[in-house]
Amino acid sequence: MKAFGVRQLKDNPSAALRAAREGPVVVLSRNCPEAVLVHLDDDTLLAEPGVRLALATALYREQSLSLGLAARFSGLGTADFIQHVSHLGIPVVRGTRATVREDVQAIEAWESDS
């Protein structure tokens, strides 16, 4: 296990990611552990049943991934991913009525121009 200071991580994130391929990397802030970097290998952790879907769902819920990227990462089609997150009570359409209305108008305008 290796340790990187926050400044080292900021200056050279690639080195920390390379080190994480060999084992967990502890990130230190003022010599106190703040986080752990773990390499997500397609053949190990991400290959476990449900891990990709759970991670994609969490990243989508936190708005770190778009709907399309989350669906692709999960391995599901977009429609299946929408159904999955809807069953969990995670909104697929975000925004206020006004922003949704603007989006619908933009789509309608795009369709009429096509």
C-alpha positions in Angstrom: 0.0 0.0 0.0 1.3 3.4 -0.9 0.4 6.9 0.4 0.2 10.2 -1.5 -0.2 13.6 -0.1 -3.0 15.8 -1.4 -0.4 18.1 -3.1 1.3 15.1 -4.7 -2.1 13.9 -6.0 -2.9 17.3 -7.4 0.6 17.6 -9.0 0.6 14.1 -10.5 -2.7 12.3 -10.4 -1.4 9.8 -13.0 1.3 8.5 -10.6 -1.4 7.8 -8.0 -3.6 6.0 -10.5 -0.7 3.9 -11.6 0.2 3.0 -8.0 -3.5 2.1 -7.4 -3.2 -0.6 -10.0 -0.7 -2.3 -7.7 -2.7 -1.9 -4.5 -4.8 0.6 -2.5 -3.4 4.2 -2.3 -4.1 6.2 0.9 -4.5 10.0 0.3 -3.1 12.0 3.2 -4.0 15.6 4.1 -1.7 17.0 6.7 -0.5 13.5 7.5 -4.1 12.3 8.2 -5.8 9.8 5.9 -8.5 11.4 3.8 -9.4 8.8 1.1 -8.4 5.6 -0.5 -7.9 5.1 -4.2 -8.7 1.6 -5.4 -8.2 0.5 -9.0 -11.4 -0.7 -10.6 -10.3 -3.6 -12.8 -12.8 -4.9 -15.3 -11.7 -8.5 -14.5 -12.2 -8.2 -10.7 -14.5 -5.8 -8.9 -16.4 -4.5 -11.9 -17.0 -8.1 -13.1 -19.0 -8.9 -10.0 -22.7 -9.1 -10.6 -24.5 -5.8 -10.0 -21.4 -3.7 -9.2 -21.4 -1.8 -12.5 -25.2 -1.1 -12.2 -24.9 0.0 -8.6 -22.0 2.3 -9.4 -23.7 3.7 -12.5 -26.9 4.3 -10.5 -25.0 6.1 -7.7 -23.1 8.3 -10.1 -26.3 9.1 -12.0 -28.2 9.9 -8.8 -25.4 12.3 -7.7 -25.4 13.8 -11.2 -21.8 12.9 -11.8 -22.8 11.0 -15.0 -25.4 11.8 -17.6 -28.3 9.4 -18.2 -26.7 8.1 -21.4 -23.2 7.6 -19.9 -24.6 5.9 -16.8 -26.7 3.5 -19.0 -23.6 2.7 -21.1 -21.4 2.2 -18.0 -24.0 0.0 -16.4 -24.2 -2.2 -19.5 -27.9 -1.7 -19.9 -29.7 0.0 -22.7 -31.0 3.5 -22.0 -34.6 2.4 -21.8 -33.7 -0.3 -19.3 -31.6 2.0 -17.2 -34.4 4.6 -17.2 -36.8 1.9 -15.9 -34.2 0.8 -13.3 -33.7 4.2 -11.8 -37.4 5.0 -12.0 -38.1 1.9 -9.9 -35.7 3.3 -7.3 -37.4 6.6 -7.2 -34.6 8.5 -8.9 -35.9 11.2 -11.2 -35.1 10.8 -14.9 -36.4 14.2 -15.9 -34.8 16.9 -13.7 -35.6 20.6 -13.5 -38.5 22.8 -13.0 -41.6 22.9 -15.0 -40.2 25.9 -16.9 -37.0 24.2 -17.8 -38.8 21.0 -18.9 -41.1 23.1 -21.0 -38.2 24.8 -22.6 -36.6 21.5 -23.3 -39.8 20.2 -24.9 -40.1 23.3 -27.1 -36.4 23.0 -28.2 -37.0 19.3 -29.2 -40.2 20.3 -31.1 -38.4 23.1 -32.9 -35.5 20.7 -33.7 -38.0 18.1 -35.0 -39.8 20.6 -37.2 -36.4 21.8 -38.7 -35.4 18.2 -39.5 
